[in-house]
Each structure stands twice: as structure tokens, then as C-alpha cells.
Amino acid sequence: MRVVLVENMKNPYESNLGGINRRFKLTLNKLYAWTLVDYERVVMIDSDNIFLQKTDELFQCGQFCAVFINPCYFHTGLFVLQPSMDVFKGMLHDLEIGRANSDGADQGFLVGCYPDLLDRPMFHPPENGSKLNGTYRLPLGYQMDASYYYLKLHWHVPCGPNSVITFPSAPWFKPWYWWSWPILPLGLSWHKERWDDLGYAAEMPVILMEILMYAVIITITRLAKPGMTKLCYNRRPEKQNAMVQGLIKMSAIVAMLIAYAIPFFIIPRTVHPFMGWSMYLFGALALGVLVSNAFLLPLLAVLTPWLAIIGMFFVMAFPWYHGGIVRVLAIFGYAFCSAPFLWASLVRVMDSLQTMLEREPFFPRLGEPAQETEFSKLF
């Protein structure tokens, strides 16, 4: 393996990039591939590609070859090139003079450099292993859009090899993010390649610290449960009013939402999906137990969303759907059936909070003796 370090190429179209497209700011670094003159051919690929089989025949293609995954523009998630310093210097000159660029990124720039690629012949590798000259269109099978896979849950393109799947989708659902699976089933295939090549040693220290933190939270919460009532609810009845009760109820609901949100955001984004989801469920369980004890809520009601997430996980990860439509209908069906249980758990939480507030006058202030009443004795 050879690693080539380069300086980030200044993007003259940066001012035209807005919002989410700012992630394309450094994609012009791909142009450095033309400087690898030690090689006869270079296959440039994005990191969100999954190879289903060997594609050595691509090294037989011409000076530039790419796939059209839409009718107008070829896709630069994978392309073949012949390195040339003359071509590279010409591209730098085009950047200086401001060649037209439809998206401000590498794809729009290269489309401007090879505007006639759509009219070029389709690439068919010579059987004798020789290299072609000129520019060629690559068959669709070298850049199959993953969204079609999710519709069919399998791939077969009759007009070319079924070799490479790409993810030109929303950036937050790229295959390297742990939460992309089981939403996008192919994420596991991508992580299998990473497991074989790089592993996950970089993320393990953070994962181990989070496991320890959640274990400590659960342990302390369970040990401190008998004293938490006095600690949290020791107000005098004469100071109670509807606003205070409303704030306590709102605080409990917000605390539940935070308990399910915090674990998601502190997990390293690029861990293996199995590891990421396990950490999320463990973290949500630990913080859910904390919220349940702090607000005297029934544990089952607090953890009902947790159970619903586990159920949704298995529904989405079920591998034997006949097609994407069936999978989507199954997910919607599960969500529809789960909604009454989630609503019932919310009602149970609100009822428990109301009961706790009505009993609140019988909780003493911290450091004060409890008042002896007939009710409290019976209670």
C-alpha cells in the first residue's frame, strides 16, 4: 500500500457552495490522481463504494472512463484515468481561469473537462488484456446506485457487470455511520471491508470509557434509590402551585428525551453498527433508569420507547424481505402497532407524576423530621 500526501487544493468555486454542499469543498483533491505518473492507469474511487467482485478489467480502459448514473452527467464516485502531468497542469489552468462548474465540486469540473463523454463508446475490456486508448463510458454496473438496491433488496443489471454499489445519498446515511444500519442494509458490507482492512482500534478507548460510565450510572442509581425521593421532592405544600407542577412534569418529559438523545451523540460515529447500537441501547437503559428513579416514574413506562427501538431494529434488520416495498410496509405496520403502547406509556408517566405531586406534602424537607400524621403512618 502506498500513501501519497498532498496539500489541499484551493477550491475557486467555494463561494458558490451553500449549506450541505460545503462537504464538497475539498473534492478537487481528486485531481492529484493525474500526478501518479508511475502508474499506467489509476482507478479513482470514493470511500462509499462497495465492491461485489473483482474489477481488474478497469485498468484496461482508456485515458478517461466514467459511469453515467443519470441521463446528463457522469458520476465521479468511480472513474479511470491515465496519469499525465500535462493534463494535470491543464486542469490547474482551467481552475485559474474559472472553467464552468455546475456543482462547485470535482464532478461538475470534470464534466466540463470531458463534455463529450456521453457520445463515446461503451467500454468492453479486450480479451487479450491490452489497454485501450481514448475515452469511454463505463457500464452502469460499475456504479450502481444503492437506492435501487433498497427498492429491490438485490441487484441484477442485465446490460453490464454487477460490480460496484455506490451511495450518492444524504450525507448522514453514508455506510460508515453506525446508525445507517439497519436503515440501509448494505452498511454491514461496507463495515466488513473496514474490519478486514483497518479495524476499530481508534474508537475502542472511547467505547470502553462509555461502557464504564454507563455501568457506574446504573450502579449508583440503584444504590441511591431509597434516598433520592427526599433529595428531589422536598418542597412545602404551601409553595406548590400549578406552574411548579407543570414545570416538574415538563422536566420529567425533557429528561426522558435527553436520556434517549445523549447516547446517540456521544458514540463515535464510525464504529461498527453492532457496537454502535449496543452502546446506544446500553446508554439509553442507564439514563432511563436514572430518570425513572429521579422522578419516581415506573421503569417499564420509561423504557417502553427503548423496547420499541429494539423491536424496530429487528423489523428493519430482517433479511428475508422479498422487496423494498414489502420492507417499508412492514416498518410502517410496526410503527402503527407500536404507537398505542408509546402513548399509553406517556399517559402512565404523566399519571405517575401527578400521583407523586399529590403525595409530595408528605415528603419532609432534607434534614427535617417527618411529620407524624395518621395518613403517613398508614402510608
Secondary structure, DSSP 8 states (H G I E B T S, - for coil): -----------TTGGG--GGGGGGTTGGGGGGGGG-TTSS-EEEE-TT-EESS--GGGGGS-SEEEEESSSS-EEEEEEEE---HHHHHHHHHHHHHT---SSSSHHHHHHHHSTTGGGS-B----TT-----SEEEE-GGGSEEHHHHHHHSS---TTS---EEE--S-GGG-TTSTTHHHHSTTHHHHHHHHHHHT-STTTHHHHHHHHHHHHHHHHHHHHHHHHHHHHH----GGG--HHHHHHHHHHHHHHHHHHHHHHHHHS-TTS-HHHHHHHHHHHHHHHHHHHHHHTT--HHHHHHHHHHHHHHHHHHH-TT-SSHHHHHHHHHHHHHHHHHHHHHHHHHHHHHHHHHHHHGGGS--TTS-----HHHHH-
